[in-house]
Amino acid sequence: MNNNNVMAETAMLPAEETEQTRKAKKAKKATRAAVFGTFVEYYDFSVYGYVAATLAMVFFPADDATTGLLNTFLVFGSAFLVRPLGAIAFGWLGDKVGRRASLIASITLMGAAATLIGLLPGYATIGVWAPILLVALRMLQGFSAGGEIGGAASYIREWAPASRRALYISFLPSIAQFGKGLAAAIAGLAAATLTDPEMLDWGWRIPFLLALPLGIIGLYMRLSIEDSPEFESKKDDAEVKKSQPFKELIRDYRMPLTKVILIALVQNVGTYIGTVFIAAYFSSILGFSKGQASTIVLIAVILAAFLIPLAGQLGSYKGGRAILRYSYIAYAVVSIPSFMLMQQGSVNLAIAGLALGMIPYALCQAGTYSVMPEFFPMHIRHTGVAFGHSVGAVIGGGAGPFLATWLIGATGNQFTPAFILCAAGVMGLIVISTVRKNAPADSTCHQFS
């Protein structure tokens, strides 16, 4: 080889390494900003469920505690009804203007709505306007949540190294667990340290008002990031400029969209029954104190937060579809034993039971978020993931807690949530058996049929 060529190639190495290092640093910074923002959004969105029993008395006073709790979960479910609208709006923003713009807008709206809930007068002060305003603010939270996960998952997917996408994306649901965990911890601390009258009077506001400083930090982080290289390189293409993301999604990607909806449905059933409804289940159905219920959920959620990246690492070797398959089998097998442990009247056994249920939950979280972006090309990816996940959330997450509460009241069977999780696992197995990877549609996106 010519010495001059060797010297020229050697001289290029530092520049190449510097560029690779710079890109790796930007990818990590982008991932941190997306992940922390999702942490904040999941805190804001989940805290409602962890103080549901108190909110029932503040906003829906009733002689029957079950009726008040049902009304509270109806409001919880109302947030899911507008998530598809948020997905369309934020999806358009993310696919046409940029992922960064969508992420900034979603965290701003979520934080503002949560803070206003914390300032809202109760039924005793303003009467029927209290639940009306609560519904309105909760729906704003749902609108924001509709765009968050699609934007964050698409953004991380487009920044992450191809060989480590499953791992990078797994940090999204993993850190989100800490958002839920913080919500459970703050709610549990308030319930444990305040008297019942204090909790009803002002204590329930504390978890919501914490959304303000958390939101400011998350907003600052997202303002400091760049759009993904993939989006930047293609945003001026004719295909992107002329595209109408939602119209194209419905017209050309109906089958991939249907599968994303069903995958998201199963994931949301596991999420909102296994980590949100379960807090009220422990206190209102099984007779644990509110402090004990929050502690049990907190421990399980933190365990899940550490299990999810392990599942994501497994996904880097086995693939997202494989770990989804494992999760669905686990849901069908372990849900009933999990609830049997919870019903023994022991805090330690309840922790063990819910921890067992976190195994399929962690696998499902990592698999769902790594698989969904692969169904769609870049120019409609945000809209496809956001809308598909949101519709699945309406059915699985919005209806799940209410359905479980209603069925327990109607049948008296405390295993009802376990039966719902088993059924979701079986349905997931049917769906994932129809998913196969085709040849890459382009150099960056693997289409799924």
ChimeraX attribute file (.defattr): number of C-alpha atoms within 10 A of each C-alpha:
attribute: neighborCount
match mode: 1-to-1
recipient: residues
	/A:1	5
	/A:2	7
	/A:3	8
	/A:4	9
	/A:5	10
	/A:6	11
	/A:7	10
	/A:8	11
	/A:9	11
	/A:10	11
	/A:11	11
	/A:12	11
	/A:13	11
	/A:14	11
	/A:15	11
	/A:16	11
	/A:17	11
	/A:18	11
	/A:19	12
	/A:20	12
	/A:21	12
	/A:22	11
	/A:23	16
	/A:24	15
	/A:25	12
	/A:26	17
	/A:27	24
	/A:28	15
	/A:29	18
	/A:30	24
	/A:31	24
	/A:32	21
	/A:33	25
	/A:34	28
	/A:35	27
	/A:36	24
	/A:37	32
	/A:38	27
	/A:39	26
	/A:40	30
	/A:41	30
	/A:42	25
	/A:43	28
	/A:44	31
	/A:45	26
	/A:46	23
	/A:47	25
	/A:48	26
	/A:49	25
	/A:50	28
	/A:51	29
	/A:52	24
	/A:53	23
	/A:54	23
	/A:55	24
	/A:56	22
	/A:57	18
	/A:58	21
	/A:59	25
	/A:60	23
	/A:61	17
	/A:62	13
	/A:63	9
	/A:64	8
	/A:65	15
	/A:66	17
	/A:67	16
	/A:68	22
	/A:69	24
	/A:70	20
	/A:71	21
	/A:72	27
	/A:73	25
	/A:74	16
	/A:75	23
	/A:76	26
	/A:77	24
	/A:78	21
	/A:79	26
	/A:80	28
	/A:81	21
	/A:82	22
	/A:83	29
	/A:84	27
	/A:85	20
	/A:86	27
	/A:87	33
	/A:88	22
	/A:89	20
	/A:90	32
	/A:91	31
	/A:92	23
	/A:93	22
	/A:94	30
	/A:95	28
	/A:96	23
	/A:97	16
	/A:98	22
	/A:99	27
	/A:100	23
	/A:101	19
	/A:102	25
	/A:103	29
	/A:104	19
	/A:105	17
	/A:106	25
	/A:107	26
	/A:108	18
	/A:109	18
	/A:110	28
	/A:111	28
	/A:112	18
	/A:113	24
	/A:114	28
	/A:115	22
	/A:116	18
	/A:117	20
	/A:118	20
	/A:119	13
	/A:120	18
	/A:121	19
	/A:122	23
	/A:123	17
	/A:124	12
	/A:125	12
	/A:126	12
	/A:127	13
	/A:128	13
	/A:129	15
	/A:130	19
	/A:131	23
	/A:132	14
	/A:133	16
	/A:134	22
	/A:135	20
	/A:136	16
	/A:137	22
	/A:138	26
	/A:139	23
	/A:140	22
	/A:141	28
	/A:142	30
	/A:143	27
	/A:144	32
	/A:145	30
	/A:146	35
	/A:147	34
	/A:148	31
	/A:149	28
	/A:150	30
	/A:151	31
	/A:152	29
	/A:153	29
	/A:154	28
	/A:155	29
	/A:156	29
	/A:157	26
	/A:158	21
	/A:159	23
	/A:160	22
	/A:161	15
	/A:162	13
	/A:163	10
	/A:164	16
	/A:165	21
	/A:166	30
	/A:167	23
	/A:168	27
	/A:169	29
	/A:170	32
	/A:171	26
	/A:172	29
	/A:173	26
	/A:174	27
	/A:175	25
	/A:176	24
	/A:177	28
	/A:178	24
	/A:179	27
	/A:180	29
	/A:181	29
	/A:182	23
	/A:183	29
	/A:184	32
	/A:185	22
	/A:186	22
	/A:187	27
	/A:188	25
	/A:189	17
	/A:190	22
	/A:191	23
	/A:192	17
	/A:193	12
	/A:194	15
	/A:195	12
	/A:196	13
	/A:197	9
	/A:198	13
	/A:199	21
	/A:200	18
	/A:201	14
	/A:202	14
	/A:203	21
	/A:204	25
	/A:205	22
	/A:206	16
	/A:207	26
	/A:208	25
	/A:209	19
	/A:210	18
	/A:211	25
	/A:212	20
	/A:213	13
	/A:214	19
	/A:215	25
	/A:216	15
	/A:217	14
	/A:218	25
	/A:219	22
	/A:220	13
	/A:221	18
	/A:222	23
	/A:223	13
	/A:224	11
	/A:225	17
	/A:226	16
	/A:227	17
	/A:228	21
	/A:229	14
	/A:230	15
	/A:231	21
	/A:232	13
	/A:233	9
	/A:234	14
	/A:235	18
	/A:236	12
	/A:237	11
	/A:238	9
	/A:239	11
	/A:240	17
	/A:241	14
	/A:242	10
	/A:243	15
	/A:244	15
	/A:245	23
	/A:246	20
	/A:247	11
	/A:248	15
	/A:249	20
	/A:250	13
	/A:251	9
	/A:252	10
	/A:253	17
	/A:254	13
	/A:255	14
	/A:256	20
	/A:257	23
	/A:258	16
	/A:259	22
	/A:260	26
	/A:261	26
	/A:262	23
	/A:263	28
	/A:264	29
	/A:265	27
	/A:266	28
	/A:267	33
	/A:268	27
	/A:269	27
	/A:270	29
	/A:271	22
	/A:272	20
	/A:273	24
	/A:274	23
	/A:275	26
	/A:276	24
	/A:277	22
	/A:278	24
	/A:279	28
	/A:280	25
	/A:281	21
	/A:282	23
	/A:283	17
	/A:284	18
	/A:285	17
	/A:286	15
	/A:287	14
	/A:288	20
	/A:289	16
	/A:290	24
	/A:291	19
	/A:292	19
	/A:293	25
	/A:294	29
	/A:295	22
	/A:296	26
	/A:297	27
	/A:298	25
	/A:299	18
	/A:300	23
	/A:301	28
	/A:302	20
	/A:303	19
	/A:304	28
	/A:305	26
	/A:306	16
	/A:307	21
	/A:308	29
	/A:309	25
	/A:310	19
	/A:311	27
	/A:312	31
	/A:313	18
	/A:314	19
	/A:315	25
	/A:316	19
	/A:317	13
	/A:318	13
	/A:319	16
	/A:320	25
	/A:321	20
	/A:322	15
	/A:323	24
	/A:324	30
	/A:325	21
	/A:326	17
	/A:327	26
	/A:328	27
	/A:329	17
	/A:330	22
	/A:331	30
	/A:332	22
	/A:333	16
	/A:334	19
	/A:335	25
	/A:336	20
	/A:337	15
	/A:338	23
	/A:339	23
	/A:340	15
	/A:341	19
	/A:342	20
	/A:343	18
	/A:344	13
	/A:345	13
	/A:346	12
	/A:347	18
	/A:348	12
	/A:349	18
	/A:350	25
	/A:351	21
	/A:352	19
	/A:353	24
	/A:354	24
	/A:355	20
	/A:356	20
	/A:357	26
	/A:358	29
	/A:359	20
	/A:360	29
	/A:361	28
	/A:362	31
	/A:363	31
	/A:364	34
	/A:365	31
	/A:366	33
	/A:367	30
	/A:368	24
	/A:369	29
	/A:370	27
	/A:371	23
	/A:372	27
	/A:373	29
	/A:374	22
	/A:375	23
	/A:376	23
	/A:377	16
	/A:378	22
	/A:379	24
	/A:380	24
	/A:381	26
	/A:382	36
	/A:383	32
	/A:384	34
	/A:385	31
	/A:386	34
	/A:387	30
	/A:388	27
	/A:389	30
	/A:390	35
	/A:391	27
	/A:392	27
	/A:393	31
	/A:394	26
	/A:395	20
	/A:396	26
	/A:397	28
	/A:398	25
	/A:399	22
	/A:400	26
	/A:401	27
	/A:402	22
	/A:403	18
	/A:404	22
	/A:405	22
	/A:406	16
	/A:407	16
	/A:408	17
	/A:409	14
	/A:410	9
	/A:411	9
	/A:412	11
	/A:413	10
	/A:414	19
	/A:415	18
	/A:416	19
	/A:417	27
	/A:418	23
	/A:419	17
	/A:420	19
	/A:421	26
	/A:422	22
	/A:423	15
	/A:424	23
	/A:425	29
	/A:426	17
	/A:427	17
	/A:428	26
	/A:429	19
	/A:430	12
	/A:431	17
	/A:432	17
	/A:433	10
	/A:434	10
	/A:435	14
	/A:436	10
	/A:437	12
	/A:438	10
	/A:439	9
	/A:440	12
	/A:441	12
	/A:442	10
	/A:443	6
	/A:444	14
	/A:445	19
	/A:446	18
	/A:447	18
	/A:448	21
	/A:449	14
